[in-house]
Amino acid sequence: MAREILVRLGGLAIVLIGFVCLYFFLLVPLQEAQAGVPEVHYELKVFALVPLCFVFGAIFLVFGDGFDYRTPDHQNLTAKGWIAFAVVAVLTGLGWWWFDSQFAALGYV
């Protein structure tokens, strides 16, 4: 019981980390670009980190320890794990495409 609660709280913490990274490393640079700052910096790693935090944090928050994303020996992913990582990959690509189109619309190259 206590492990289940810890896993769910860990999921909540991971989702919160995702929101913090989203805000500081993606939305703040986008706001700077919208304000017309001549040079804007952002981290490419965050495009993968944010979806990873959101997907797995939400999974752990909702399902707790009951989501079998890896094999019992912790060596390989199960089908559920591969699907979760596929969702992360799709969200990463969509996030990059949206972010890039926003910057292109603002005249940044």
CORZIUR-V275225 format. One record per backbone hydrogen bond with DSSP energy under -0.5 kcal/mol. CO is the residue of the C=O (numbers start at 1). NH is the residue of the N-H. Records with the same first field share a line. If there is no record, write none. Layout:
# CORZIUR-V275225
CO=NH + NH
This chain:
# CORZIUR-V275225
1=5
2=6
3=7
4=8
5=9
6=10
7=11
8=12
9=13
10=14
11=15
12=16
13=17
14=18
15=19
16=20
17=21
18=22
19=23
20=24
21=25
22=26 + 27
23=28
25=43
26=30
27=31
28=32
29=33
30=34
31=35
32=37
33=36
42=44
43=46
44=47
45=48 + 49
46=50
47=51
48=52
49=53
50=54
51=55
52=56
53=57
54=58
55=59
56=60
57=61
58=62
59=63 + 64
60=64
63=66
64=67
66=68
67=69
69=78
71=74
76=71
78=82
79=83
80=84
81=85
82=86
83=87
84=88
85=89
86=90
87=91
88=92
89=93
90=94
91=95
92=96
93=97
94=98
95=99
96=100
97=101
98=102
99=103
100=104
101=105
102=106
103=108
104=107
